[in-house]
Amino acid sequence: MPPLGRRGEKVVNAVGDISQARPRWLGQSLARVEDRRLVSGHGAYVDDHLPDGCLHLEFARSPYPHGRLGPLDMEEARSADGVVAVFSAADLGDLGQSAVNIVLPGMTVRPLRLLAGEVVEAAGQAVAAVVATSRAAARDAAALVAFEVEPRSVASPRQGKELVAADRELGDVDDAFSRAALIVEATVEHALVAPTALEPRAALADWNDGALTAWLSTQAPYRAREDIARILGLSMSQVRVIAPDVGGAFGGKSSIYPEDLMVAWAARRLARPVKWCATRGEDLIAASHGRGAITEGALALAADGELLGLRARLAFPLGHWMPYSAAIPVRNAGRILPGPYKVGAVEVSLKAFDGNHAGVGIYRGAGRPEAAMLMERLIDEAARRLAVDPVEIRRRNLVGPADFPWPMPAGDALDSGDYPALLERMTRLSDYEALRAECETRRAGGEVVGLGVALYVEPCGQGWESASVSLCRDGTFLVATGASAQGQGRQTAFSQIVADALDIDPAQVDVRHGDTADLPGGIGALASRSTAIGGSAVLRACQGLREQFVEAGGERLNCAAADVAFSSRGLSAAQRGSVTWREFARHVGGDAGDPDEPVLASQVIYHADNEAWSSGCCLAMVVIDRQTGKLDFEKLAWVDDAGIVVNPLLVRGQLVGGMAQGVGEALMERIVYDQDGQLVTGSLMDYAVPRAADVPVVDIDKLETPSPVNALGAKGVGEAGCIGIPAAIANAVGDALAACGAAMPQMPFTSEKLWSALHEAEAHRERSGQK
């Protein structure tokens, strides 16, 4: 949506104070108001909705990864009990293309296809859609669709056609490397991972009176509305998208999927409600994956450890189709390097390739973990080669608080922070010197133990978000936000922002999200942007509403506007009495009407001046069993700077949740395709995700440096655990193995890999006659 104001909207851009005086509710650890309904079984997810006459859709999927698709035999499926219709690509006619965000110059786009046409491009791609009166009938009939595929050669996740090629450069890299006293190199391979939300993808659509309503498990309902309208040839006014309760997303539900569009198309074609809900296996084979990059870097240093230059080559897989944000991880990784460090010259080469596998898109972190991991591995290798403590070499090279805004190679700028303070606070929190000494003592006793440190920066979304705040006739307050929710505690946090801005109680505030009928437009929940930008939009809307209250309150209380005071009860003025919110609402809106009807409202489209960058420092201490290769955590410590914190309890939840996924990537998660393009990890029996027992205890502290680039002063927090924690774990593993003379394997650090590394080192020592 272009940044244009509409009737009743106020387009704002300035940075302002968080509240009028002393924050009462910002910074309070209020319990999530959403939880009681959800944990008591009163949540309403897409699959909980079943309109009268609802049909069910299932897909016939290709077991072949690549080849020419022969004619489909669909007659047996059409004649099966309960089947209403069977569709192939030939039935779809001319459709519009899905949007892909062109964030890098010269990108070649691979848009989605609802159903495979002449060519199948990945195992699991849908070739036909079966609609029936029950889910079981549709599933049984889908198995009756017969077809053959003439095989073609398969491009693996890193061997396809080049779709993206871009370079970033800052300073004279050749000169930096020519002056170096030491050059170190590192290669990091990131496995493909699956977002694995608790709720798999789901879609329900209903065509009624020339308009389509779609219920989607999505984190970007407004974007989904635009895609549905464009692809199906509808106007925006004909499409309403509702994201009800959404059971997790992690980037995997940020874009429209072929299945979502097929459901919408079928509902319009059949003029009946149609629903599809993915199985876990369908999500693993056909939903977007994340990560998968191979990153290589060389770091040039002076003899005293000063970072002179960085060369990095980053290669990403994109799969057989591109979600809207497919290239965002590529762009992010390129623009984040060299992270929080001063490096005199930087050269980054970016590439991305298609392949005969699932599409790859944003996954919690989206390029940030790839950049942090490469930089932190290089710095640890440099510390080892220079015999300098890993904390000390970082201390010498960090961007300081007086250096902001700090320019980055891609033209971005770090906005604020105190990276040296993060490092110092982490060393105190963890008692770093004592841990380092403990490592040496335990190694002398034969243990395989390691200590790793990592710093990170996290860009937190750009652009705009919408919000409206209203006083309703019954004296309550209603917030509508374009920032959707998938478990972040949006209702709790935004009610605190409103309460602080209007001097009321959070219990008086109701927050609505996820319905495109509420606001003209919005972005959604992604890129750690919802509090920084969405929360700032809510704050600005509150400030506009407050101005209306002051004007109308002065009239009602017969006093100057400056004399009007706010409280949870209502408005008052010295010597002039008071009026409750309900009475005031009736004064401005009249007595008659719906109690829930807004009588005063303020609606804004808020544009952030720039991008906020959060930051943090993590420490991991691990011990590896020589006999089994099993890794255990001895210590995890973490200091995060998310700017102004609205609710510390929610922030901790986001940090620990991200950490769990970071642990998963570091230790166990890996999507595997065999050489024929078949998915090997097609169920949770084969694809490992962390269980509760796998998530370690962590000591968390915070630094709070407000961002100057948004009204709230907030920075992102949702992706931090996936950025800093894996890098700290990798450095701890590298430290432990290096002490044993063992080579560092690639992630995930499974017990098999660690056992093999230790025993190969032991065998090498025996062959060379070492003890």
N, C-alpha and C positions, 0 to 999 in steps of 0.2 A: 504494500500500500504506500503511495507517495505521502510525504509529510505535509498534508494539506488539512486545514481546519474545516470542519463541517458545522452546520447550524447547531448552536448550543455548545460547541467545543471551544476550547481555548488552547492554542498551540503555544507551549512555553518551552524555554530553553535554559533559563538562568540557573545558576547554582545558588542555593540559599541556606539559611539556618535550618536545623533539624526541627526545632520547635520554638515556641515563643519564649520560654524561659527554662525551667528545670525539667528535663525529661522525667516523667512519672512512670511510664510504661516501657519505654525503650530500654533494653538491657535487662529486663526482668525475665526470669526463667518460668514463664507460665506454662502449665501443662497444656497439651494439644487438645483443643476443643473438638477436633474431628474424631478422636480415637474412640470415645464411648460408643458412638453409632457404628463404627467399623468393627470393633472387636465384639460387639454384641449381636452381630449378624444382620445389621440393618443397612449395610452397604448395598449399593445398586450399581453393579457393573454391567457392561454391555450384554453379557449372557443372561443377566437377570431380567432383561426386558423381552417380553414375548407378546407383541400386539396380536389382536384377533386375526385369524387367517394367515398367520406368519408362515412363510415357506423357509426351507433350509437349503443352503447351497454347499456343495462339496466339489473338490477338484480331482480330476484325473491328472496325475503328474508323471512326467517322463522319468523313467529309471536311467535314461541315457544322458551323459553329460554334453554331448555335442553330435549333431548330425542333421541330415535332411529328414524332415518329418513327412512320412507318407500319409495317404488318405486315412481319415478316422472312420472307424466303423462304430457308429453310435446307436444303431437300431435296437440292439438288445437292451442297452441302457434306457432308451426312450420307452420301451415296452414294459419295463420293470414296474412292480407295484409301487404306487405313490409318486411316481415321477411326473412332474409337470412340464419340464423342458430340459433339453440338453443343448448347450451352446459350444461352438468352436470359434476360432478367430474369424472364419468366413462370415459369421453372423453379425459381427460387431460393426461393420461398415467403417466409415471415415470417422476417426476420433482425433481430438487434439493431442498435443504432446504434453507430457508431464514437465514441470519446471525443474531445472537444475541450476543451482547457484553458480554463476560464472565468476569465481573469485580469483582466478589466475588467468593471465592472457594466453590466448591460443588454445584453450581447452577444447578437446573433442568430446562431444556429449553423447552418452548412450542412454536415451530415455527408456522408461519401462514399456512393456507390452502386457496388456491384460492377459492374453493367452498366446502361446507360441503359434506362429504361422507356418512359414515354409521351413524354418530352421529351429531346432532345439539348441539352446546355448548353455544349459546347466542341468545337472540332475536335480529333480524336484521342481523344475519349471512346469507350470500348469499348461496343459494342452486342451482341456475341455472343462466346462463347468456344468454340473448337474444340479437341478433344482427339484426338490421333492417336498412332500408334505411332512416329513420327519427327517431328522438328522441321520438316523440309521438307514432309512430308505435311500437318501441321497448318497451316503457313503457306500452302501452296497452297490448301487447303480454305477457309481464312478469307477468301481473295479471292473465293470463290464465294458467300458470303453476300450476298444481294441485299436492298436496302431503299431506301426513299425518305424524305426529310425535307421537311416543309412549312416553308419558311424563316420565321423571325421576326427582328425587329430585334435587333441585336447591341449589347451593352454593352461598351465598351472597358475596359481595365484601370483607368480613373479615372472612369467614368461610371455605375457600377452602383448597386445599392440599398445604402443605408447599413446596415452591420452592426454597427459599433462607433462610439460617440460618448462621449467622456469628457474631463474637464477636470482640470488640476492647477494649483494656485495656492499661492504662498507670499509673504506680505507684500502691501503696498499698491502694486499695479502702476500704477494711475492716478496716484498721487502721484509715483511715481518718474519717469514720463514727463513729468509737468507741470514737474518740476524740472530736466529734462535741458538741458544746453547743446548736445548733439548727439544726433540719432537717426539711426541707419543701418539699412538694410534689406538683406536678401538672400533669394534664392529658389534652391533647389537641387533639381534633378530627377534622381532616381536611376533609371537604366534597370533594367528587369527583367533578371536574370542567371540563368544555369543553373549548378547546383552542379558538374556535369561531372566526376564521379569517374572514375578510370581504369576501374573495374569498374562497368558499368551495373547497374541493379537486377536481382535474380534471386530466385526462390523455388522451393523443392522441398518437397513435403509427402507424408507417408505415413500412412495410417490402418491401424492394426494392433491387434487385440485391444481395441477400444473406446477407443483413445487415438490422438491425432494428434501426430506429430513433424514439425516444420517447420524447414527450413534456410533462413534468410533472410540476405540481404546487408543487415544492419541495424546501427544503432548503439544500439538500445534493445530488446534481446531480451525483457526482462521486460515492458515495455510492450506489445510485440507479442503476447506470450502472453496478456495480459489482454484485448486487443482481439479476438484470435481466439476466445477462450472466450466473451466477451460476445456477439459478433456471430453466432457459429455455435451459440449456446445450449449450450455445453459447460462443464463444471466446470474450474477451474484445474488440478486433478489430471489431467485428461484431455489436457492440452496441454503439450508440451515444445517450446521454441524454441531452436535452435542457430544462433549467428552464427559461422560458421567464419572463415577468413581473409577479411577484407573490404577490398576495394581502394579505399579512400577513401569519404567520406560527406559531410562539410562541412555537416551539417544536413539535407541532402537525403534521408537515410535514417533520420531520427529518428522517423518516424511510419509506421504501417501504410498500405499502399496498396490500392486496389481489386484490383489484380492479385494481390497476396499472398493476399488473402482468397479470391479466385476459385480460386486454385490449391488452397488448403486445403479449400474447399467441394467442389471436384471430386474431390480425393483421397478424401474421406470418402464422397462419393456413389458413386464407382466402386470403392472399396476397393482402390485400386492407387496406387503412387507417381506423382505428377504433377509436372512441372517446367516452368517458364517462365523465359526469360532475355530481358531487354529488348535491343533494338537501340539504337544511339545515337540514331537518329531518334525511337524511342518515348520515350526519356528526355527529349529536347528538347521534345516536344509534350505528353507526359502526366505526367511527373514534376513535382514542385513546383519553382517558381521562387523566387527571392529578390529582395530590394530592391523597386524600383519606386515608392518614395514620392516625393511632392512635399512639400518642407518650405519654409516661409516664416517669416522671423523679423524682428523689429525689436528693436534694442538701444539703450537709453537710457544716455547717458554724461554725466558731469560734465566740466567744462572741462579738468580735469587727467587725464582718462582713466579715472576710477573708474567701474566698471560699476554703474549704478543699477537698471536694470530690463530684463527680457527678456519679449517676447511671441513665442510660436511657435505656428504652425498646421501640424500634421503630418497628411498624408492618405496612406493606404496602400491598395494593391489586395490583394484576397484571392482572387479567382478564383471558379470555379464550385463548389468544395468546400473544406472547411477541414481541413487536417491537424491533428494534436493541438495543435501549438504555433503555429497560424496567427497568433494575436494577440500572441505574445511580442515580435516586433519593434516592434509598436505600443506595447506597454507599456514595453519597454526604452527606446525613444527618449524617451518622455515622462518617465520617471523619472531618466534620466541627465542631462538638461539641468539646469543650465548647465555640467555637466562639472566640471573641477577649479577653477573660478573662484568667487570671492565675488561674488554678485549680490544686491542688496538685496531685489528683488522679482521673482518669476517667475510667468508665466501661460502654460500650455501647453494647447492644444486638440488632441485626438486624434480622428481619424475613420478609418474603413476601409470599403471598398466591395467588393461582389461584382462579377463580370463574366463574360463568356463567353470565358474563357481558362483556362489551367491554374491549379490551386490554387497559392497562394503561401504559403510557410512560412518556417521559419528557414533562413538561409544564413550561413555563417561570419561572425559579427559580430552578426546578428539585432537590429537597432535601434541598436546601439552606433555603427556608422559613420554612420548618418543623423544622430544627435545631434551627434557630434563634427564632422562636416562643416559643419553649419549654424552651430554655435557658432564654429568656427575661421574660417569665411568672414566672419561678422559682425565678429569681432575684427580681422581683417586690414583690412576696409573701414574700421573705426573708426580704426585706426592710420594709414591713408592719409589720411583726412579731417582728422585731428588733426596730421598731419606728425610722428608719433611712431614710433620704430622698433618693428617688430612684436614683437621680443623684450621691449622695455622695457614696452610696454603690458600684456603678459602678466605680466611680473614684478610689476607694481603690483597685480595683481588675483588672484593665486593664493591658494588655501587654504594655510595654513602648517602645518608639522608639529605645532605646539602647538594647532591648532584641532580636532583629531580627538577624538571622532567628529563629523563635520560633517553637519548635517541637509540633506536634499534635499527638493524640493517634494512628491514622492509619498510621503514618510514614511520613505524609506530613509536610511541614513547611511553616508558614506564612512568606512571603518574605520581606515585608516592610510596612510602614505606621506610623501614629502617632495617635493612638486611644484616648489618653487623650486630644490631641488638637482638635480632632473631637468633643468630648463631650463639651469642653470649648467653642468652636466656636458656637455650637448649642445653648448653654445656652445664649450666647450673642445675637445671631441672633433672638431668640424667646423671649428674656427678661424673662427668666425662673422664676426668683425669683418673679417678678411681677405677672406672671401668676399663680404661686402657691398661692400667697396671694389672688389673685382674686378668685380663686377656693374656698378658705375657706370663704371668704365674701359672695359669692353667695350661698354656701351651707347653711350658717346661715339664708339666706333669703328663703330657701326652694327649691332651684334649684338642679337638679341632674346633676352635672358637674364633669368632670374628666380630669386628665392630665396624659399622658403616654409618656415614653421615651423608645427607643430601639436602640441598636447598632447591627451591622451586619458585617460579612465578606463574601466575594464572590469570591470563586475560579474561575479563568477565563480561563479554557481550558488548555489542555496539548498537547504536541506532535508537529506536523509539519503542514506546509501549503506551497503551491506552488505559484509562481508568475513569470511573465516575463514582462520586460519593453523594448520597442523597439522605435527606431527612424525610422519613415517612410520616403519614398522617397519625399513626399510633405513637409517635415520639421515638421510634427506634431509627437506627441508621443502617443504610444499605450500601455496600460497596460492590461494584462490578469491575473486574479486572481482566485484561487480555492475557495475563500470565496464568496459565493453567496449572493443575496440580496433579502429582502422581505419588503423593506421600510426603511431601516436604513440610507440611504444616502451614500451608499458605493462609488458611482462614485465621489461624492463631496469630501469625506474624503481622498480617495486614490489619487485623483488628487492633493490635497494639499500636501500629503507626497512626491509625485514625484516632484512637483514644488519646494518644499523646498530643496530636495536633489540635484536637477539639476539646481537650480537658474533660473527657468523659470516661466511662468505664468500658473496657473491651467487651464485656458481656452485653452491652447495648448495640453491638455492631454485628451485622450479618454480612458475610462475604460470599459473593457468587462468582463462579469462574467456569470456563469450559463450554459456554453456550454462545454461539455467534449471534444469537438474537439479542444479547445483552448490550453489545457495543458495535459500532460500525466496523471496527477492525482491531487487530492485535497481532502479536508475534507468537507468544506461547512461552513454555518453560524449556529452555535449552541454553547452553553456553554460560551457565552460572550467572544469568542476567536478571533473574526474576526479582530479587530483592533490590539490587542496585538500580535497575531501570524501572521495573514494575512497581517497586516500593516507592520510588521517587515520583512516579506518576500518581500514586495514591496520595502521597504527601501534598503534591501540588493541587490536586483536586480538593483536598481538605482545606488548603489555604484559600482557594476560591470560594468554598462553601462558608468558611468562617467570615469572609468579607460580607457575604449575603446576610449571615446571622447578625452581624454587628449593625448593618444598616436597618434591617427589619426589626431587630431587637430594640434599637433606639427608638423607633417609632412606637413599638408596643409598650415600652416602659416609660415613654415620654422623657427621654434623657439623651445626652450626647452619645454618639456612637462610641467614643473613646471610653465611656463609663460602663459599657456593657461587659459583664463578667460571665464566664462559662463555668459550668460544673456538670457532674453526672445527672443532677436533678433538672437542670435547665439553665435559663438566663436570669441574671439579676443585675441590679444597679443600686448603689448606696442611696439610701433615702427614697428609693423609687419602688422597692418591692422586688418580686421575682415572678417568674412564670415557668411552669414545667415545660419540658420538651413537647409533651402531648398538647398542652394548651397553646404553646407557640406554633406548633404545626397546624392546629385548627385556625389560629389567627391568620396565618399566611395562605392556608389552603381551603378554608371553609370547613364546616362540620360534616357535610355529606360526602360520601365516597368510600372507596375501599380502604380499610385501615393500613394495608401494605403499600398504598399508592404514594410515590414520592411527591412531596409538595415543594421542596427546594432541592436543586441538584447542581452539581458542578462536575463538568466532564472535560478532560484534557487529553491531548496527545503530547506526551512528554518526550523530548529529545535530549539525550545525554550529550554533554559538550564533547566528551571523548570517552575513552574506555578505561575503566578502573582495572588495576592489576593487583590482585591479592598475592600473598607470598607466604612462605613458611620454611621451617627447618625440621627435618626428621632424623632420628637416630634409631638404628636397629642393632641389637647384639644377638647373635645366633650361635648355637652349638650344633655340630653335625656328628652323628654317631658313626664311627669308623666301620662298624660291622654291618650296618644297615643303610647308611646314607640318609637316615631320617633327620630332618632339620627341626629344631625346636627354638622358640624365641626365649631368650633370657631377659631381654629388655626392649621396650619400644617407648620412645619419648618423642614429643611433637609439640612444636610451637607454631601456631598459625596466626596470620594477620588478615582478617576479613573486614578491616575497616570498622565502621560503626556496627555493632552487633545488636540486632533487634531482640533476639531471644537466645541466650546462651544454650539453653536446653536443646533447641532445634538445631543450633549450629553443631553441638556435639554429636547429635544424631546423624547429621550429614557427614561429619568428619569420620565417624566410626563406620558408617555405611560405605563411604568411599574407600576407607581403609580395607574393609572386607573384600571389596572387589580388587583392590590393589594387591592384596595377599593372594587372591585367586589367580591373577595374571602372573605373579611372580613364582608361585609354587605349583600350580596344578592345571590351570585352564588352557586348553589348546584344541582348536578345530583342526581336524586332520582329513585331508583328501588323499586317496591313494594315487598311484601313477596313471590310473585310468579315469581319474576325475570323479570317483565315487566317494561320497562322504562316509568316513569310517566312524566318526563320533556323532552318530545319529540319534542318540538317546542319552539320558542322564546316567545310564549304566556305563557309558563310554566317555562322556564329557563331564569332567569333574568340576563342581562348583563348591566353594567353601561351605562347610557345615558350621553350626554354632561352635563346636569344639575346635574348629580350625582357626577361629578368629581370636587373636591374642589380646591380652590386656594391654592397654596403652595409657601412658601418662600424658595428658593434654594440657597445655597452657596457651595463653593467647597474648598477642600484641595487638594494639588497637590504634592504627594510624588512619584517620579519616581520609577518604578519597576526595580530592578537590573537584572531581569532574561530574558528580551527580548530586542532586539536591539532598539525598539522604546521607551521603558520606560513606555508603556501604560498598563492599567489594564481594565478589563471589566466594562460595565455600563448597559448593556441591561436588566439585571434581577434584578437590585438593588431595584426598586420600589415594586416588588413582595416579597422582602425579609424583608426590614425594615419597610415599611408602615403598613402592616397588624399587625405586632407585636406591633408597637406603638399604633395603634387603639385599639388592644386588651387590652393593659395596661391602656389606657385611659378609656375604658369601665369598666375594673376591678376596677380602682380607683373610678369611679363615683358610681358604684354599692356597693362597699365595704363601702363607706361613708353612705350608706342607709341601711347597713346590709343585702344586697341582694346577692344571690348566682350568680356566673358568669356562664352564659350559654355558649354553644359551638358555634363556627362560623357555618354559617353566623349570624351576630348579626341583625336579622330582628326586625322590630318594635314589632311583636307579642312576640318574645322571651324576648325582653327587658321589654315590658309591663308586661308580666307574672312574670318575676323575681322581678320587683318592687312591684307588687301587692301581690305576695306570701310573700315577706318580710313584707309588711304592715299588711297582715293578721296574720302573726306570731307575730308581735308586739302587735296586738290587743288581740290575744289569751293569750299572756304572761302578759298582763296588762301594757305594756310599752306605753308611749306616742308617 
